């Protein structure tokens, strides 16, 4: 039995390493093709700002989100999986609403967010970047789903699944690039699509293990307050 478990761990590790390496290669290929398609241009600068918006905003909250959700979900996983299912869904619902507020602010004040990401650009680049961040901002919702659902998958000991799903993210952009697409609007939309596809794939995986992802607006749960208090404290330390 120990030998069998050991072999399974080795195989899982090899698959994880292979997927990670392939993901890095696909990511590098994506960046090379984008640089080739857009070159050193206004479109390239605007695209980078739009992509940076997603990375910066979610990067600020991602570690706090994961570090706060993991202990709460892990505790309830061992006690009551149905309760964990409800708690995670409640936290995800609130998080999605918060991201919708951020998206609304992006639509209201696009120039502010563009200058926040990259000051000193000319007016043409600012205008284009402002339009692109209105598209890229929608990725924030899918990143919330991905961050939460990856934690749940790991609690169910499905560690390889999220790693494999990482390979889905660059696929839409690469398909567009190899088809000769050079429009920054389409390319940034493909970035959002990549995150959307990955989140949908994770939802499918969760249903297999018995977790039911859904929006839950009944928030009478003390764990929610603990989650956001701890998240806030972690964000403050990062800032």
LUMNUTOR-292181 format. One record per residue (C-alpha): residue number from 1; residue in one letter; y, z, x. Coordinates in steps of 0.5 Angstrom, whole numbers, plus 500, padded with zeros to 3 digits. Layout:
! LUMNUTOR-292181
NODE_seq_type_yy_zz_xx
NODE_NUM_A_Y_Z_X $
...
This chain:
! LUMNUTOR-292181
NODE_seq_type_yy_zz_xx
NODE_1_X_500_500_500 $
NODE_2_X_505_502_506 $
NODE_3_X_503_495_509 $
NODE_4_X_505_491_503 $
NODE_5_X_511_495_502 $
NODE_6_X_513_494_509 $
NODE_7_X_512_486_508 $
NODE_8_X_516_486_502 $
NODE_9_X_522_489_505 $
NODE_10_X_521_484_511 $
NODE_11_X_521_478_506 $
NODE_12_X_527_481_503 $
NODE_13_X_531_482_509 $
NODE_14_X_529_475_511 $
NODE_15_X_531_472_505 $
NODE_16_X_538_476_505 $
NODE_17_X_539_474_512 $
NODE_18_X_538_467_510 $
NODE_19_X_542_467_504 $
NODE_20_X_548_471_508 $
NODE_21_X_548_465_514 $
NODE_22_X_547_460_509 $
NODE_23_X_553_463_505 $
NODE_24_X_557_463_511 $
NODE_25_X_556_456_513 $
NODE_26_X_558_454_506 $
NODE_27_X_564_458_506 $
NODE_28_X_566_454_513 $
NODE_29_X_564_447_510 $
NODE_30_X_569_449_504 $
NODE_31_X_575_451_508 $
NODE_32_X_574_445_513 $
NODE_33_X_573_440_507 $
NODE_34_X_580_443_504 $
NODE_35_X_583_442_510 $
NODE_36_X_581_435_511 $
NODE_37_X_583_434_503 $
NODE_38_X_590_437_503 $
NODE_39_X_592_437_511 $
NODE_40_X_598_440_513 $
NODE_41_X_602_439_506 $
NODE_42_X_606_443_501 $
NODE_43_X_599_442_497 $
NODE_44_X_596_446_502 $
NODE_45_X_601_451_503 $
NODE_46_X_601_452_495 $
NODE_47_X_593_452_495 $
NODE_48_X_593_458_500 $
NODE_49_X_598_462_496 $
NODE_50_X_594_461_490 $
NODE_51_X_588_463_493 $
NODE_52_X_591_469_497 $
NODE_53_X_593_472_491 $
NODE_54_X_586_473_488 $
NODE_55_X_584_476_495 $
NODE_56_X_590_480_496 $
NODE_57_X_590_483_489 $
NODE_58_X_583_484_488 $
NODE_59_X_582_486_495 $
NODE_60_X_587_492_494 $
NODE_61_X_582_495_488 $
NODE_62_X_575_492_490 $
NODE_63_X_573_498_495 $
NODE_64_X_576_503_490 $
NODE_65_X_573_500_484 $
NODE_66_X_566_500_488 $
NODE_67_X_566_507_491 $
NODE_68_X_568_510_484 $
NODE_69_X_563_506_480 $
NODE_70_X_557_507_484 $
NODE_71_X_557_515_484 $
NODE_72_X_558_515_476 $
NODE_73_X_553_509_475 $
NODE_74_X_548_512_480 $
NODE_75_X_548_519_476 $
NODE_76_X_547_516_469 $
NODE_77_X_542_511_472 $
NODE_78_X_537_517_474 $
NODE_79_X_539_521_467 $
NODE_80_X_540_516_462 $
NODE_81_X_540_508_463 $
NODE_82_X_543_507_456 $
NODE_83_X_548_512_457 $
NODE_84_X_550_508_464 $
NODE_85_X_550_502_460 $
NODE_86_X_555_504_455 $
NODE_87_X_559_507_461 $
NODE_88_X_559_501_465 $
NODE_89_X_561_497_459 $
NODE_90_X_567_501_457 $
NODE_91_X_570_501_464 $
NODE_92_X_569_494_465 $
NODE_93_X_572_493_458 $
NODE_94_X_578_497_461 $
NODE_95_X_578_493_467 $
NODE_96_X_578_487_464 $
NODE_97_X_584_489_460 $
NODE_98_X_588_491_466 $
NODE_99_X_587_484_469 $
NODE_100_X_589_481_463 $
NODE_101_X_596_485_464 $
NODE_102_X_596_483_471 $
NODE_103_X_595_475_469 $
NODE_104_X_600_476_464 $
NODE_105_X_605_478_469 $
NODE_106_X_603_473_473 $
NODE_107_X_605_468_468 $
NODE_108_X_612_471_466 $
NODE_109_X_614_472_474 $
NODE_110_X_610_467_478 $
NODE_111_X_616_466_483 $
NODE_112_X_616_473_484 $
NODE_113_X_608_473_486 $
NODE_114_X_609_467_490 $
NODE_115_X_614_470_494 $
NODE_116_X_610_477_495 $
NODE_117_X_604_473_498 $
NODE_118_X_608_468_502 $
NODE_119_X_616_469_503 $
NODE_120_X_620_463_506 $
NODE_121_X_617_457_503 $
NODE_122_X_621_451_500 $
NODE_123_X_623_450_493 $
NODE_124_X_618_445_492 $
NODE_125_X_612_449_495 $
NODE_126_X_614_455_491 $
NODE_127_X_614_451_484 $
NODE_128_X_607_448_486 $
NODE_129_X_604_455_488 $
NODE_130_X_607_458_482 $
NODE_131_X_603_453_477 $
NODE_132_X_597_454_482 $
NODE_133_X_597_462_481 $
NODE_134_X_597_461_474 $
NODE_135_X_590_458_475 $
NODE_136_X_587_462_480 $
NODE_137_X_589_469_477 $
NODE_138_X_584_468_472 $
NODE_139_X_579_469_477 $
NODE_140_X_581_477_477 $
NODE_141_X_577_478_471 $
NODE_142_X_571_475_474 $
NODE_143_X_571_479_480 $
NODE_144_X_572_485_476 $
NODE_145_X_565_483_472 $
NODE_146_X_562_481_479 $
NODE_147_X_564_488_482 $
NODE_148_X_561_492_477 $
NODE_149_X_555_488_475 $
NODE_150_X_553_487_483 $
NODE_151_X_553_495_483 $
NODE_152_X_548_495_477 $
NODE_153_X_543_490_480 $
NODE_154_X_543_494_486 $
NODE_155_X_541_501_482 $
NODE_156_X_536_497_479 $
NODE_157_X_533_495_486 $
NODE_158_X_535_488_485 $
NODE_159_X_539_487_492 $
NODE_160_X_537_480_493 $
NODE_161_X_539_477_487 $
NODE_162_X_547_478_488 $
NODE_163_X_546_476_495 $
NODE_164_X_543_469_492 $
NODE_165_X_548_469_487 $
NODE_166_X_554_469_493 $
NODE_167_X_551_462_494 $
NODE_168_X_554_459_487 $
NODE_169_X_561_461_489 $
NODE_170_X_563_455_493 $
NODE_171_X_559_450_490 $
NODE_172_X_564_447_485 $
NODE_173_X_569_446_490 $
NODE_174_X_564_443_495 $
NODE_175_X_562_438_489 $
NODE_176_X_569_436_488 $
NODE_177_X_571_435_495 $
NODE_178_X_565_431_496 $
NODE_179_X_567_427_490 $
NODE_180_X_574_426_494 $
NODE_181_X_578_430_489 $
NODE_182_X_585_432_493 $
NODE_183_X_589_435_487 $
NODE_184_X_590_442_489 $
NODE_185_X_590_444_481 $
NODE_186_X_583_442_481 $
NODE_187_X_581_445_487 $
NODE_188_X_584_452_485 $
NODE_189_X_580_451_478 $
NODE_190_X_574_450_482 $
NODE_191_X_575_456_485 $
NODE_192_X_576_460_479 $
NODE_193_X_569_456_476 $
NODE_194_X_565_459_482 $
NODE_195_X_567_466_480 $
NODE_196_X_565_464_473 $
NODE_197_X_559_461_475 $
NODE_198_X_557_467_479 $
NODE_199_X_559_472_474 $
NODE_200_X_555_469_468 $
NODE_201_X_549_468_473 $
NODE_202_X_549_476_474 $
NODE_203_X_550_477_467 $
NODE_204_X_543_473_466 $
NODE_205_X_540_477_471 $
NODE_206_X_542_484_468 $
NODE_207_X_539_482_461 $
NODE_208_X_532_481_465 $
NODE_209_X_532_488_468 $
NODE_210_X_534_491_461 $
NODE_211_X_542_492_462 $
NODE_212_X_546_489_456 $
NODE_213_X_553_487_458 $
NODE_214_X_558_487_453 $
NODE_215_X_565_489_451 $
NODE_216_X_566_496_449 $
NODE_217_X_572_499_446 $
NODE_218_X_570_506_444 $
NODE_219_X_572_510_450 $
NODE_220_X_571_517_448 $
NODE_221_X_567_518_455 $
NODE_222_X_570_523_460 $
NODE_223_X_567_519_466 $
NODE_224_X_572_514_464 $
NODE_225_X_577_519_466 $
NODE_226_X_574_521_473 $
NODE_227_X_573_514_475 $
NODE_228_X_580_512_474 $
NODE_229_X_583_518_477 $
NODE_230_X_578_517_483 $
NODE_231_X_580_510_484 $
NODE_232_X_587_511_484 $
NODE_233_X_586_516_489 $
NODE_234_X_583_511_493 $
NODE_235_X_588_506_492 $
NODE_236_X_593_510_494 $
NODE_237_X_590_512_501 $
NODE_238_X_589_504_502 $
NODE_239_X_596_503_501 $
